[in-house]
Amino acid sequence: QACGLRDVNAELAALNVVVLGISPDTPKMLANFTSKQQLNFTLLADQDHAVCEAYGVWQLKKFMGRENMGVVRTSFLVDEQGNIAHIFDDFKT
């Protein structure tokens, strides 16, 4: 998801779209990920997952028979007034 956004960020910027990523990871982990993946947009740390909860993406996830809380990969298109214009939630990882 992040690399896909990286690859089209210039096209999005031409449309006045600003890409931001939000993750419950630490700032150090996000800095390392940004460097490794050569991201061209800002990643913000949401360590207490307050933003993720507010957007409804902090959910119970199931993987290999285990359940835990985590972020459901989702992208939001937020308009200039701060309203969600579109939700993208069909990501293959």
ChimeraX attribute file (.defattr): number of C-alpha atoms within 10 A of each C-alpha:
attribute: neighborCount
match mode: 1-to-1
recipient: residues
	/A:1	12
	/A:2	17
	/A:3	13
	/A:4	9
	/A:5	18
	/A:6	17
	/A:7	13
	/A:8	11
	/A:9	18
	/A:10	14
	/A:11	12
	/A:12	14
	/A:13	11
	/A:14	9
	/A:15	9
	/A:16	10
	/A:17	15
	/A:18	14
	/A:19	18
	/A:20	14
	/A:21	14
	/A:22	17
	/A:23	20
	/A:24	19
	/A:25	16
	/A:26	13
	/A:27	15
	/A:28	10
	/A:29	13
	/A:30	19
	/A:31	17
	/A:32	12
	/A:33	14
	/A:34	17
	/A:35	11
	/A:36	9
	/A:37	12
	/A:38	12
	/A:39	18
	/A:40	18
	/A:41	15
	/A:42	14
	/A:43	19
	/A:44	16
	/A:45	19
	/A:46	17
	/A:47	14
	/A:48	11
	/A:49	18
	/A:50	12
	/A:51	16
	/A:52	20
	/A:53	14
	/A:54	9
	/A:55	12
	/A:56	12
	/A:57	18
	/A:58	18
	/A:59	13
	/A:60	11
	/A:61	12
	/A:62	11
	/A:63	7
	/A:64	5
	/A:65	5
	/A:66	7
	/A:67	10
	/A:68	10
	/A:69	11
	/A:70	17
	/A:71	18
	/A:72	15
	/A:73	15
	/A:74	15
	/A:75	19
	/A:76	15
	/A:77	15
	/A:78	14
	/A:79	11
	/A:80	10
	/A:81	7
	/A:82	8
	/A:83	10
	/A:84	12
	/A:85	11
	/A:86	11
	/A:87	11
	/A:88	10
	/A:89	12
	/A:90	9
	/A:91	10
	/A:92	6
	/A:93	5
